Amino acid sequence: MFKSCFLLLLDHLTPILLFMNDIDKLAQATKKSFDKVDKQFTNVDKRFTKVDKQFTEVKQEMKAIRQEIKNSERRIINEFQALAENIHQDVAGANQDKISLIEQKQDVLEKRVTRVEQKVGV
């Protein structure tokens, strides 16, 4: 009798044990899937960190480029102002030289006219 009860109990427990075994397999598969998803999230997080670092580097480079452009603008303006001042001084000097030559020619011409007038008796 004990044996028959045991066999009957075993017959009822077998599907439960098989079901529990399936649950264990399902739990292992689920854990594997979660581990895989977790690894993928970790990889995505690493990629975002890398992109963020690159973005930060690009921003710093852009800031440096902007500063370099501003410095170049200042240098160009200063060089232009110096060049304009040099041209102004050169033109002023050339005009002064031209005026001086004209005055010398005028003196020479006035002396010639005076000599001619003296000879003619005017």
Secondary structure, 3 states (H helix, E strand, C coil): CHHHHHHHHHHHHHHHHHHHHHHHHHHHHHHHHHHHHHHHHHHHHHHHHHHHHHHHHHHHHHHHHHHHHHHHHHHHHHHHHHHHHHHHHHHHHHHHHHHHHHHHHHHHHHHHHHHHHHHHCC
